[in-house]
Amino acid sequence: MNHMLELLRKKVPKSGKDMPLYYKSALATTEVVLVIYFLIVTIMLSRINHHLEWVPALMCAGMLGCRYSIGRINSRLSVYAFEVLIIVWCSWHTHFVGWGYGAQHLLIPMLMLCFFNIYEPPPLKLVTFVLVVFYRMALFSYSLQHSGVYAMDRTMVVLYQLLNSLTLFDVLAIDFITFSSSIQESERQLIINNQALHKEAGTDPLTQLPNRRAMLDHVAAFMNDSPNQPFSVAIADIDFFKKVNDTYGHQCGDYTLKELANLFMGHADNRYTVCRWGGEEFCFFMPGLNLDEAGIIMNDLNTAVRKMPLHYHDDSFIITITIGVEEYDFRSTPDAILGKADQKLYMGKMNGRDQVVI
């Protein structure tokens, strides 16, 4: 009940000349099919009574006008004209030809196009639905009391019923395919956009590595999915990074961070995940590795950083890093484990830097 009330309160965009492309395509194609339908009906009815064909001919012209008006006049007026034509046709057809030929079924695609019209507020759509139902019941009641003015022979009855059935199913197929494809495409784009936003929210813009938030989520997810599996974490800090910025400029500092991130990614070989922890600090997550195994990898990485040549414009220099490593004790929270790794990093800083503390 609450969902229905919330749906009825939804706002709609202001009407204008433009309408969604998918809706314009469905409406235009539907009207083209009905133009052909009315043209065929004109020919068929001319064989029964020469005074009948002017009505479907007029409907054909009116539907052509609706098709031409799409995008050229107010969107609501274009749709309303289409709906009026359908109602007029069903009323005339029931009176002059009769109920049993299926022309009244055109109310179904008319109602569907009304529901998919984003300019119509939900309460008006609900009212329209109720009115259409009562209108159809009124037509049926009228047909029970009045036979069609003009009768068709058996062959014409079969052809006419076949034409109405084919037209109905053609229009429904067109609208279903158009609207469902549009919804699926919208959902696909929404998923892609959400994935892109999620990745952007968890990515450091400078190094393109995951950021602190993404790393904490990753560690927490691993602990939740594999509570009995060991893992180790490490936090690394560039030694005397301020000196790099002061000597060569902040752009050189950015260059250094990006080069270091590239080295970390190339060295990972699926053994760890690395993120930019903040400033000149990086964090490593090593699933399935104990402290000794993680220490070996981090010592190897420390050596690789020391040997990495850096060239910025005409300047060449090297950097070193200090790393603190900690193993999961199956009790602590991710913050507590990373806090212990940070304490070991601080110890390495105090003991001379360019080292791994395990």
C-alpha positions as CSV (number, residue, x, y, z in Angstrom):
1,M,0.0,0.0,0.0
2,N,2.8,2.4,0.9
3,H,4.6,1.5,-2.4
4,M,1.4,2.4,-4.3
5,L,1.0,5.7,-2.5
6,E,4.6,6.6,-3.1
7,L,4.2,5.7,-6.8
8,L,1.2,8.0,-7.0
9,R,3.2,10.9,-5.6
10,K,6.0,10.7,-8.1
11,K,6.7,13.9,-10.0
12,V,6.8,14.0,-13.8
13,P,8.8,16.2,-16.1
14,K,7.3,19.3,-17.7
15,S,5.8,18.5,-21.1
16,G,7.5,20.0,-24.2
17,K,8.3,19.2,-27.8
18,D,10.9,16.6,-26.9
19,M,10.0,13.2,-25.6
20,P,12.2,10.2,-24.9
21,L,13.6,8.6,-28.0
22,Y,12.3,5.1,-27.1
23,Y,8.8,6.5,-26.6
24,K,8.9,8.5,-29.8
25,S,10.0,5.4,-31.7
26,A,7.3,3.2,-30.2
27,L,4.6,5.8,-30.9
28,A,5.8,6.6,-34.4
29,T,6.0,2.9,-35.4
30,T,2.6,2.2,-33.9
31,E,1.0,5.0,-35.8
32,V,2.7,3.8,-39.1
33,V,1.2,0.4,-38.5
34,L,-2.2,1.9,-37.9
35,V,-2.0,4.1,-41.0
36,I,-1.5,0.8,-43.0
37,Y,-4.3,-0.8,-41.0
38,F,-6.8,2.0,-41.8
39,L,-5.8,2.0,-45.4
40,I,-6.6,-1.7,-45.7
41,V,-9.8,-1.2,-43.8
42,T,-10.8,1.6,-46.2
43,I,-10.4,-0.8,-49.2
44,M,-12.2,-3.6,-47.4
45,L,-15.2,-1.5,-46.3
46,S,-15.5,0.0,-49.8
47,R,-16.4,-3.4,-51.0
48,I,-19.3,-3.6,-48.5
49,N,-20.8,-0.2,-48.7
50,H,-19.5,2.8,-50.6
51,H,-20.7,5.1,-47.8
52,L,-18.4,3.5,-45.2
53,E,-14.9,3.9,-46.6
54,W,-14.7,7.6,-45.8
55,V,-14.5,7.0,-42.0
56,P,-11.3,4.7,-42.1
57,A,-9.9,7.0,-44.8
58,L,-10.4,9.9,-42.4
59,M,-8.8,7.9,-39.6
60,C,-5.9,7.1,-41.9
61,A,-5.3,10.8,-42.6
62,G,-5.7,11.6,-38.9
63,M,-3.1,9.0,-37.9
64,L,-0.7,10.3,-40.6
65,G,-1.1,13.8,-39.0
66,C,-0.3,12.3,-35.5
67,R,2.8,10.6,-37.0
68,Y,3.9,13.9,-38.6
69,S,3.3,15.9,-35.4
70,I,5.6,13.8,-33.2
71,G,8.4,16.2,-32.1
72,R,6.8,19.2,-33.9
73,I,4.1,20.1,-31.4
74,N,3.6,19.7,-27.6
75,S,4.3,16.1,-26.7
76,R,1.1,15.7,-24.8
77,L,-1.1,17.0,-27.6
78,S,0.5,14.5,-30.0
79,V,-0.3,11.6,-27.7
80,Y,-3.8,12.9,-26.9
81,A,-4.6,13.2,-30.6
82,F,-3.6,9.6,-31.1
83,E,-5.8,8.4,-28.1
84,V,-8.8,10.4,-29.4
85,L,-8.5,8.8,-32.8
86,I,-8.5,5.3,-31.3
87,I,-11.5,6.0,-29.1
88,V,-13.4,7.5,-32.0
89,W,-12.6,4.5,-34.2
90,C,-13.7,2.0,-31.5
91,S,-17.0,3.9,-31.0
92,W,-17.8,4.2,-34.7
93,H,-16.8,0.6,-35.4
94,T,-18.9,-0.8,-32.6
95,H,-22.0,1.1,-33.9
96,F,-21.7,0.5,-37.6
97,V,-19.8,-2.8,-38.0
98,G,-20.3,-4.6,-34.6
99,W,-18.4,-5.9,-31.6
100,G,-17.1,-9.3,-32.8
101,Y,-14.3,-8.1,-35.2
102,G,-11.7,-7.1,-32.6
103,A,-11.3,-3.4,-33.4
104,Q,-11.9,-2.6,-29.8
105,H,-8.7,-4.4,-28.9
106,L,-6.7,-1.3,-30.1
107,L,-7.5,0.1,-26.7
108,I,-4.8,-2.1,-25.2
109,P,-1.8,-0.6,-27.0
110,M,-3.4,2.9,-26.5
111,L,-3.5,2.2,-22.8
112,M,0.1,0.8,-22.8
113,L,1.4,4.0,-24.5
114,C,-0.4,6.0,-21.9
115,F,1.3,4.2,-19.1
116,F,4.7,4.6,-20.6
117,N,4.2,8.3,-21.2
118,I,6.6,10.0,-18.7
119,Y,4.7,13.3,-18.9
120,E,1.5,11.8,-17.4
121,P,1.5,11.7,-13.6
122,P,0.6,8.3,-12.0
123,P,-2.8,9.5,-10.6
124,L,-3.9,10.5,-14.1
125,K,-2.7,7.2,-15.5
126,L,-4.8,5.4,-12.9
127,V,-7.8,7.5,-13.8
128,T,-7.3,6.8,-17.5
129,F,-7.1,3.1,-16.9
130,V,-10.4,3.1,-15.0
131,L,-12.1,5.2,-17.7
132,V,-10.8,2.9,-20.5
133,V,-12.1,-0.1,-18.6
134,F,-15.6,1.5,-18.2
135,Y,-15.5,2.7,-21.8
136,R,-14.9,-0.8,-23.1
137,M,-17.6,-2.2,-20.8
138,A,-20.0,0.4,-22.2
139,L,-19.1,-0.5,-25.8
140,F,-19.8,-4.1,-25.0
141,S,-23.1,-3.3,-23.3
142,Y,-24.1,-1.2,-26.3
143,S,-23.2,-4.1,-28.7
144,L,-25.4,-6.5,-26.8
145,Q,-28.4,-4.2,-27.5
146,H,-27.6,-3.0,-31.0
147,S,-26.3,-5.1,-33.9
148,G,-23.9,-3.6,-36.4
149,V,-25.6,-1.5,-39.1
150,Y,-23.8,-3.1,-41.9
151,A,-23.1,-6.9,-42.2
152,M,-20.2,-8.6,-43.8
153,D,-20.2,-11.9,-45.7
154,R,-18.3,-14.8,-44.3
155,T,-15.1,-14.3,-46.2
156,M,-14.9,-10.7,-45.3
157,V,-15.5,-11.5,-41.6
158,V,-12.6,-13.9,-41.6
159,L,-10.3,-11.4,-43.4
160,Y,-11.4,-8.6,-41.1
161,Q,-10.9,-10.5,-37.9
162,L,-7.5,-11.7,-39.2
163,L,-6.5,-8.1,-40.0
164,N,-7.5,-6.8,-36.6
165,S,-5.7,-9.6,-34.8
166,L,-2.5,-9.1,-36.8
167,T,-2.6,-5.4,-36.3
168,L,-3.0,-5.8,-32.5
169,F,-0.2,-8.3,-32.1
170,D,2.1,-6.3,-34.4
171,V,1.6,-3.2,-32.4
172,L,2.0,-5.0,-29.1
173,A,5.2,-6.7,-30.3
174,I,6.6,-3.4,-31.5
175,D,5.8,-1.6,-28.2
176,F,7.0,-4.5,-26.0
177,I,10.3,-4.8,-27.8
178,T,10.9,-1.1,-27.8
179,F,10.0,-0.5,-24.2
180,S,11.8,-3.6,-22.8
181,S,14.9,-2.9,-24.9
182,S,14.9,0.7,-23.5
183,I,14.5,-0.5,-19.9
184,Q,17.3,-3.1,-20.4
185,E,19.6,-0.5,-21.9
186,S,18.9,1.9,-19.2
187,E,19.6,-0.7,-16.5
188,R,22.8,-1.7,-18.3
189,Q,24.0,1.9,-18.5
190,L,23.0,2.4,-14.8
191,I,25.1,-0.6,-13.8
192,I,28.0,0.5,-15.8
193,N,27.8,4.0,-14.4
194,N,27.5,2.7,-10.9
195,Q,30.5,0.5,-11.3
196,A,32.5,3.4,-12.7
197,L,31.5,5.6,-9.8
198,H,32.3,2.9,-7.3
199,K,35.7,2.4,-8.9
200,E,36.3,6.1,-9.0
201,A,35.3,6.4,-5.3
202,G,37.8,3.7,-4.4
203,T,40.7,4.8,-6.6
204,D,43.5,7.3,-5.9
205,P,43.4,9.8,-8.8
206,L,47.2,10.3,-8.9
207,T,48.5,6.7,-8.8
208,Q,45.3,4.9,-10.0
209,L,45.8,2.5,-7.1
210,P,42.9,1.7,-4.7
211,N,42.6,4.2,-1.9
212,R,42.4,3.6,1.9
213,R,38.7,3.1,1.8
214,A,38.9,0.4,-0.9
215,M,41.7,-1.4,1.0
216,L,39.8,-1.4,4.3
217,D,36.7,-2.8,2.4
218,H,38.9,-5.4,0.8
219,V,40.5,-6.6,4.0
220,A,37.1,-6.7,5.8
221,A,35.5,-8.7,3.0
222,F,38.4,-11.2,3.1
223,M,38.0,-11.6,6.9
224,N,34.3,-12.1,6.5
225,D,34.5,-14.6,3.6
226,S,37.6,-16.5,4.9
227,P,37.6,-16.2,8.7
228,N,40.0,-19.1,9.1
229,Q,42.5,-18.0,6.5
230,P,45.8,-16.2,7.5
231,F,46.9,-13.0,5.9
232,S,49.4,-10.3,6.5
233,V,49.5,-6.5,5.9
234,A,52.2,-4.0,5.5
235,I,52.5,-0.3,5.4
236,A,55.4,1.4,3.5
237,D,56.5,5.0,3.7
238,I,58.9,6.8,1.3
239,D,62.0,8.0,3.2
240,F,62.7,11.7,3.2
241,F,59.9,12.3,0.6
242,K,59.7,15.9,1.7
243,K,63.3,16.4,0.5
244,V,62.3,15.2,-3.0
245,N,59.5,17.8,-3.1
246,D,61.7,20.5,-1.8
247,T,64.6,19.7,-4.1
248,Y,62.9,18.9,-7.4
249,G,59.4,20.3,-6.9
250,H,56.0,18.8,-6.2
251,Q,55.5,17.7,-9.8
252,C,58.6,15.6,-9.4
253,G,57.0,14.2,-6.1
254,D,53.9,13.2,-8.1
255,Y,56.1,11.6,-10.7
256,T,57.9,9.6,-8.0
257,L,54.6,8.4,-6.5
258,K,53.3,7.2,-9.9
259,E,56.6,5.4,-10.7
260,L,56.6,3.8,-7.3
261,A,53.0,2.7,-7.8
262,N,53.9,1.1,-11.2
263,L,56.8,-0.7,-9.5
264,F,54.5,-2.1,-6.8
265,M,52.0,-3.3,-9.4
266,G,54.6,-5.0,-11.5
267,H,56.1,-6.6,-8.5
268,A,52.8,-7.9,-7.0
269,D,52.5,-11.0,-9.3
270,N,49.1,-11.7,-7.6
271,R,50.8,-12.1,-4.2
272,Y,49.4,-8.9,-2.8
273,T,47.1,-6.0,-3.3
274,V,48.5,-2.5,-2.9
275,C,46.8,0.8,-2.2
276,R,47.8,4.4,-1.6
277,W,47.3,4.8,2.1
278,G,47.7,8.5,2.1
279,G,50.5,11.0,1.3
280,E,53.6,9.0,0.6
281,E,52.4,5.9,2.4
282,F,51.3,2.7,0.8
283,C,49.5,-0.3,2.2
284,F,49.8,-4.0,1.2
285,F,47.4,-6.8,1.8
286,M,48.8,-10.3,1.4
287,P,46.1,-13.0,1.7
288,G,47.2,-16.5,2.7
289,L,50.7,-15.4,3.8
290,N,52.1,-15.6,7.3
291,L,54.6,-13.1,8.8
292,D,57.7,-14.8,7.5
293,E,56.4,-15.2,4.0
294,A,55.2,-11.6,3.9
295,G,58.5,-10.4,5.2
296,I,60.4,-12.1,2.4
297,I,58.2,-10.4,-0.2
298,M,58.5,-7.0,1.4
299,N,62.3,-7.3,1.7
300,D,62.4,-8.2,-2.0
301,L,60.2,-5.2,-2.7
302,N,62.4,-2.9,-0.6
303,T,65.5,-3.9,-2.6
304,A,63.6,-3.3,-5.9
305,V,62.7,0.2,-4.8
306,R,66.3,0.9,-3.8
307,K,67.5,-0.2,-7.3
308,M,64.8,1.7,-9.2
309,P,66.3,4.6,-11.2
310,L,64.2,7.8,-11.3
311,H,64.7,10.4,-14.0
312,Y,62.8,13.7,-13.9
313,H,63.8,16.2,-16.6
314,D,67.6,16.5,-16.2
315,D,67.7,15.1,-12.6
316,S,68.4,11.5,-11.6
317,F,67.9,10.2,-8.1
318,I,66.9,7.2,-6.1
319,I,64.6,6.7,-3.1
320,T,64.2,4.2,-0.3
321,I,61.2,3.0,1.7
322,T,60.6,1.7,5.2
323,I,58.0,-1.0,5.7
324,G,56.2,-2.4,8.7
325,V,54.6,-5.9,8.4
326,E,52.0,-7.5,10.6
327,E,50.2,-10.9,10.6
328,Y,46.5,-11.4,11.4
329,D,46.1,-12.9,14.8
330,F,42.5,-14.1,14.2
331,R,41.2,-11.7,16.9
332,S,42.0,-8.1,15.9
333,T,40.0,-5.8,13.7
334,P,41.4,-4.6,10.4
335,D,42.1,-1.2,12.0
336,A,44.0,-2.8,14.8
337,I,46.1,-5.0,12.5
338,L,47.0,-2.1,10.3
339,G,47.7,0.0,13.4
340,K,50.3,-2.6,14.5
341,A,51.9,-2.5,11.1
342,D,52.1,1.3,11.3
343,Q,53.8,1.0,14.7
344,K,56.5,-1.2,13.2
345,L,56.9,1.3,10.3
346,Y,57.5,4.0,13.0
347,M,60.1,1.7,14.6
348,G,61.9,1.3,11.3
349,K,61.9,5.1,10.8
350,M,63.4,5.6,14.3
351,N,66.1,2.9,13.6
352,G,67.5,4.4,10.4
353,R,64.9,3.9,7.7
354,D,65.3,1.8,4.4
355,Q,64.4,-1.4,6.1
356,V,61.5,-3.9,6.7
357,V,60.3,-4.5,10.3
358,I,58.5,-7.8,10.9
